[in-house]
């Protein structure tokens, strides 16, 4: 039979990134220290991970993505989708 020792509920905003954010829970029976980080899936950017940027070098565009998910044209290419 399993017994619940303590219940922990965290309500916090975590911004995506590589940096770990420390947290501490002071309960009635113990203190818990832990770290969390939230990372976006590959090719997704922004505070909600809802900005898609997939680097390409083909007919549809010639660009890379900066750390914010903004398209950066490859050398020699210009325009909104870096096709000129």
Order of alpha helices (4+ residues) and beta strands (2+ residues): beta-beta-beta-beta-beta-beta-beta
